[in-house]
Amino acid sequence: EFCYGDMNNTESLLRATQNVDAVVHLAAFTSERTSSAEESHRVNVEGTQNLLHTCEKRKVSRLVIVSSQSTKREKQGNYGYTKKLADEIVMKSKLDWTIVKPTLVYGKGGRGLFAKIIGLVEKLPVIPIVGSGNYQLQPTYIGDLVHALIAILEKKQTVRKVYDLAGESRISFN
């Protein structure tokens, strides 16, 4: 069952959380397109705050937040910084929350950073590589992320914990 909402529209969040036991929060203003600090803050920080208030009001028993490894970077763009602020808000809440920080997610669908990289590889005659090309990535398959989210929802011992999630294989740009 799908219910569409807007992170900055409390009425839509109230509709989306009616008769709901758990919420998996995946919404974000991502780095997929350039955004201003204000846009990112409005959706990622204020929107998460709106969702928390709504979940408290609706007595939602479980909240799982899909965050990002970019919250841990020394130099953060709008996305990483605002996701970090949103995580801090969640960790202060009284809800039964869990935060998951996946690495670069890939799989079916044509959106996100991984899809951008694939698009460039398919279109450009030469692929620019920053540095030596030996930098290691551990991308996460979308199916594995989904399985992890389900496991988190099913296990009480995951409450009030933060998990890093990475794929099994390390690969380099080369």
C-alpha positions as CSV (number, residue, x, y, z in Angstrom):
1,E,0.0,0.0,0.0
2,F,1.5,3.3,-1.0
3,C,0.7,6.6,0.6
4,Y,2.4,9.7,-0.8
5,G,3.5,12.6,1.4
6,D,5.7,15.6,1.6
7,M,8.2,15.9,4.4
8,N,7.2,19.6,4.9
9,N,3.5,19.0,4.8
10,T,2.3,17.8,8.2
11,E,-1.1,16.8,7.0
12,S,0.3,14.5,4.4
13,L,2.6,12.9,7.0
14,L,-0.4,12.4,9.3
15,R,-2.3,10.6,6.5
16,A,0.8,8.5,5.7
17,T,1.2,7.4,9.3
18,Q,-2.4,6.6,10.1
19,N,-2.7,3.1,11.5
20,V,1.0,2.4,11.0
21,D,3.2,0.5,13.4
22,A,6.6,1.3,11.8
23,V,8.1,3.9,9.4
24,V,11.2,3.4,7.3
25,H,12.3,6.9,6.4
26,L,14.1,7.0,3.1
27,A,13.1,10.5,1.9
28,A,15.8,13.0,1.4
29,F,17.0,15.9,-0.7
30,T,20.0,14.0,-2.1
31,S,23.2,15.0,-3.8
32,E,21.7,13.7,-7.0
33,R,21.1,17.3,-8.1
34,T,22.7,20.5,-6.9
35,S,20.8,22.0,-4.0
36,S,21.1,25.0,-1.8
37,A,21.8,24.7,1.9
38,E,18.3,26.0,2.6
39,E,16.6,23.3,0.4
40,S,18.6,20.5,1.9
41,H,17.9,21.8,5.4
42,R,14.2,22.2,4.8
43,V,13.7,18.6,3.6
44,N,16.4,16.7,5.4
45,V,16.4,18.4,8.8
46,E,13.0,20.1,9.2
47,G,11.3,17.3,7.3
48,T,12.8,14.7,9.6
49,Q,11.7,16.8,12.6
50,N,8.2,16.9,11.1
51,L,8.2,13.1,10.7
52,L,9.3,12.6,14.3
53,H,6.5,14.8,15.6
54,T,4.0,13.0,13.4
55,C,5.3,9.5,14.6
56,E,5.0,10.6,18.2
57,K,1.5,12.0,17.6
58,R,0.4,8.8,15.9
59,K,2.2,6.6,18.4
60,V,4.2,4.8,15.8
61,S,6.2,2.2,17.7
62,R,9.2,1.9,15.4
63,L,11.2,4.2,13.2
64,V,14.1,3.2,10.9
65,I,16.1,6.0,9.3
66,V,18.2,5.4,6.2
67,S,21.0,7.9,6.5
68,S,24.3,8.0,4.7
69,Q,28.1,7.3,5.0
70,S,28.5,10.9,3.8
71,T,27.6,12.0,7.4
72,K,31.0,10.8,8.5
73,R,33.1,12.7,5.9
74,E,35.5,15.4,7.1
75,K,34.3,17.6,4.2
76,Q,30.5,17.4,3.8
77,G,28.3,18.9,1.2
78,N,24.8,20.0,1.9
79,Y,23.5,16.4,1.7
80,G,26.0,14.9,4.2
81,Y,25.8,17.8,6.6
82,T,22.0,18.0,6.7
83,K,21.7,14.2,7.0
84,K,24.1,14.4,10.0
85,L,21.9,17.0,11.6
86,A,18.8,14.9,11.0
87,D,20.5,11.8,12.6
88,E,21.3,13.9,15.7
89,I,17.6,14.9,16.0
90,V,16.5,11.3,15.7
91,M,19.0,10.1,18.3
92,K,17.5,12.6,20.8
93,S,14.0,11.5,20.2
94,K,12.0,9.2,22.5
95,L,10.9,6.9,19.7
96,D,12.3,3.4,19.2
97,W,14.7,4.3,16.3
98,T,17.5,2.7,14.4
99,I,19.7,4.5,11.9
100,V,21.3,2.7,8.9
101,K,24.2,4.3,7.0
102,P,24.7,2.4,3.7
103,T,27.5,3.0,1.4
104,L,26.9,3.8,-2.3
105,V,23.7,1.8,-3.2
106,Y,23.3,0.2,-6.5
107,G,20.6,-1.9,-8.3
108,K,17.6,-1.6,-10.5
109,G,16.5,1.9,-11.2
110,G,18.2,4.9,-12.9
111,R,18.7,7.2,-10.0
112,G,21.4,8.1,-7.5
113,L,25.2,8.5,-7.6
114,F,25.8,4.9,-8.8
115,A,23.4,5.4,-11.7
116,K,25.3,8.6,-12.6
117,I,28.6,6.8,-12.6
118,I,27.2,4.0,-14.8
119,G,25.7,6.6,-17.2
120,L,29.1,8.3,-17.6
121,V,30.9,5.0,-18.2
122,E,28.4,4.1,-20.9
123,K,28.5,7.6,-22.6
124,L,32.0,8.9,-22.4
125,P,34.8,7.6,-24.6
126,V,37.3,8.1,-21.7
127,I,36.4,7.9,-18.0
128,P,38.2,10.4,-15.7
129,I,39.6,8.9,-12.6
130,V,40.5,11.0,-9.6
131,G,43.9,10.0,-8.1
132,S,45.4,6.6,-8.8
133,G,42.1,4.9,-9.2
134,N,43.0,2.4,-6.5
135,Y,40.6,4.0,-3.9
136,Q,38.4,1.2,-2.6
137,L,34.6,1.3,-2.5
138,Q,32.2,-1.2,-1.0
139,P,28.9,-0.6,-2.7
140,T,25.7,-2.0,-1.3
141,Y,23.2,-3.9,-3.4
142,I,19.6,-2.5,-3.0
143,G,18.3,-6.0,-2.2
144,D,20.8,-6.4,0.6
145,L,19.7,-3.0,2.0
146,V,16.1,-4.1,1.9
147,H,16.9,-7.4,3.7
148,A,18.8,-5.4,6.4
149,L,15.9,-3.0,6.9
150,I,13.5,-6.0,7.3
151,A,15.8,-7.6,9.8
152,I,16.1,-4.4,11.8
153,L,12.3,-4.1,12.0
154,E,12.0,-7.6,13.2
155,K,14.7,-7.5,16.0
156,K,14.2,-5.4,19.1
157,Q,17.9,-5.5,19.9
158,T,18.5,-3.0,17.0
159,V,16.6,-0.2,18.8
160,R,18.6,2.9,19.5
161,K,21.6,1.7,17.5
162,V,23.4,3.0,14.4
163,Y,24.6,0.6,11.7
164,D,27.0,1.0,8.9
165,L,26.1,-1.1,5.9
166,A,28.4,-2.0,3.1
167,G,28.5,-4.6,0.3
168,E,30.6,-7.8,0.6
169,S,33.1,-6.9,-2.1
170,R,35.6,-4.1,-2.3
171,I,36.2,-2.6,-5.7
172,S,38.4,0.1,-7.0
173,F,37.6,2.7,-9.7
174,N,40.1,1.0,-11.9
